[in-house]
Amino acid sequence: MIKVSVMYPNVNDVRFDAKYYKNSHLPMVIKALGNALKGIELDLGLAGRNSDEKAPYVAIAHLKFDSIASFKESFGPHAKMFAEDVKNYSNVEGEIQISELITF
């Protein structure tokens, strides 16, 4: 299983509408990806290494898939639609990392 993490940096003057992201953007993603998406988690940054330090990311979405091929097949046809929606919730571009998911 793989995890695709979309991480939104907590830079100066960042705008991130968590309510819109949670209630509109992610449901759109879930619907579009269908059964290829095996799970999704949303982390909203509260703090960094110390509780008085700002979080390095304002939000991180983790999307789980069986394989990179499954991710590409399901995500590719909708990538433009997902990208066009970013302006509705943020002024920063998300960084993407694809990881092998290992659970203990």
C-alpha positions as CSV (number, residue, x, y, z in Angstrom):
1,M,0.0,0.0,0.0
2,I,1.2,3.5,-0.7
3,K,0.3,6.9,0.8
4,V,0.2,10.1,-1.2
5,S,0.7,13.1,1.2
6,V,-0.2,16.6,0.1
7,M,1.5,19.0,2.4
8,Y,0.6,22.7,2.5
9,P,3.6,24.8,3.9
10,N,2.8,27.2,6.7
11,V,4.6,30.1,5.1
12,N,4.2,33.8,5.8
13,D,0.8,35.2,4.7
14,V,-0.5,31.6,4.0
15,R,-4.3,31.4,3.5
16,F,-5.9,28.0,4.1
17,D,-9.6,27.6,4.5
18,A,-9.8,24.3,6.5
19,K,-13.6,24.3,6.5
20,Y,-13.8,24.5,2.7
21,Y,-11.0,21.9,2.3
22,K,-12.7,19.4,4.7
23,N,-16.3,20.0,3.5
24,S,-15.9,20.6,-0.2
25,H,-12.5,19.8,-1.7
26,L,-11.8,16.4,0.0
27,P,-15.4,15.1,-0.7
28,M,-14.8,16.0,-4.4
29,V,-11.5,14.1,-4.3
30,I,-13.1,11.1,-2.6
31,K,-16.0,10.9,-5.1
32,A,-13.7,11.3,-8.1
33,L,-11.2,8.7,-7.1
34,G,-13.8,6.1,-6.2
35,N,-12.8,2.6,-5.1
36,A,-9.1,3.3,-5.9
37,L,-8.9,5.4,-2.8
38,K,-8.5,3.1,0.2
39,G,-8.6,5.8,2.9
40,I,-7.9,9.4,3.6
41,E,-6.7,11.4,6.6
42,L,-6.4,15.1,7.2
43,D,-3.9,16.6,9.6
44,L,-4.4,20.3,10.6
45,G,-1.1,21.7,12.0
46,L,-1.2,23.0,15.5
47,A,2.4,23.4,16.5
48,G,6.0,22.5,15.6
49,R,8.7,20.8,17.6
50,N,7.8,22.9,20.6
51,S,4.2,23.8,21.5
52,D,4.9,27.5,21.0
53,E,6.5,27.0,17.5
54,K,4.2,27.2,14.5
55,A,3.6,24.0,12.6
56,P,5.7,23.5,9.5
57,Y,2.5,22.6,7.5
58,V,-0.9,24.2,7.9
59,A,-2.5,21.0,6.6
60,I,-1.5,17.6,5.3
61,A,-3.9,15.2,3.5
62,H,-2.9,11.6,3.3
63,L,-4.5,9.5,0.6
64,K,-4.0,5.7,0.5
65,F,-3.9,3.5,-2.6
66,D,-2.9,-0.1,-3.3
67,S,-0.1,1.0,-5.7
68,I,1.4,3.9,-7.5
69,A,-0.2,2.6,-10.7
70,S,-3.6,2.7,-9.0
71,F,-3.0,6.3,-7.8
72,K,-1.9,7.4,-11.3
73,E,-4.9,5.8,-13.0
74,S,-7.5,7.3,-10.7
75,F,-5.9,10.7,-10.0
76,G,-4.6,11.5,-13.5
77,P,-7.9,12.1,-15.2
78,H,-9.0,14.5,-12.4
79,A,-5.7,16.3,-11.7
80,K,-6.7,19.5,-13.6
81,M,-10.1,19.7,-11.7
82,F,-8.3,19.2,-8.3
83,A,-5.7,21.9,-9.2
84,E,-8.3,24.4,-10.3
85,D,-10.0,24.1,-7.0
86,V,-7.0,25.1,-4.9
87,K,-7.7,28.8,-5.3
88,N,-10.9,28.2,-3.3
89,Y,-9.1,27.2,-0.2
90,S,-5.4,28.3,-0.3
91,N,-2.8,30.6,-1.8
92,V,0.0,28.1,-1.5
93,E,0.7,25.0,-3.6
94,G,0.8,21.7,-1.8
95,E,4.0,19.6,-1.8
96,I,3.5,16.0,-2.7
97,Q,5.3,12.9,-1.4
98,I,4.5,9.3,-2.3
99,S,5.5,6.9,0.4
100,E,5.4,3.1,1.0
101,L,3.0,2.6,3.9
102,I,4.4,0.3,6.6
103,T,2.2,-0.3,9.6
104,F,3.2,-2.1,12.8
